[in-house]
Amino acid sequence: MKKTIICTVCPNGCVVEAEYTTKEDLVLTGYGCKRGVVYCTDECFEPKRTFTSSVKIQGANRRMMPVRTTGPVPKELLMKCAEEAHKISLETPVKSQQVIKEDFLETGVDLIAAMTLE
């Protein structure tokens, strides 16, 4: 399989070409650093994304509040993350970076508030 990946680890945005059939025969070209190798390998075999969403909030001058995970989660869990976030309802006050759900969906990362609402 051939895949073109734009590395997002640093501002360089290297265009990396990946060719593979298994993880053991992966050949990467175009990367500029070792972090790019790790990112592109993960992108081919275990893609992850930081989950961002909004949850309901009561007692504020707005109805929704932005939240995000403290790190990336497996890409295949993004829809399940959205379903779980839809069930959450908070009450003010909430501080930016406050943990909303620890170990969100047993991914090893927390779901946190992305802003402060008094």
Secondary structure, DSSP 4 states (H G I P E B T S, - for coil): -EEEEE--SSTT--EEEEE-SSGGG-EEES--SHHHHHHHHHHHHS-EEEEEEEEEEESSSSSEEEEEEEEEEEGGGHHHHHHHHHT-EEES-B-TT-EEETTGGGSS--EEESS-B-
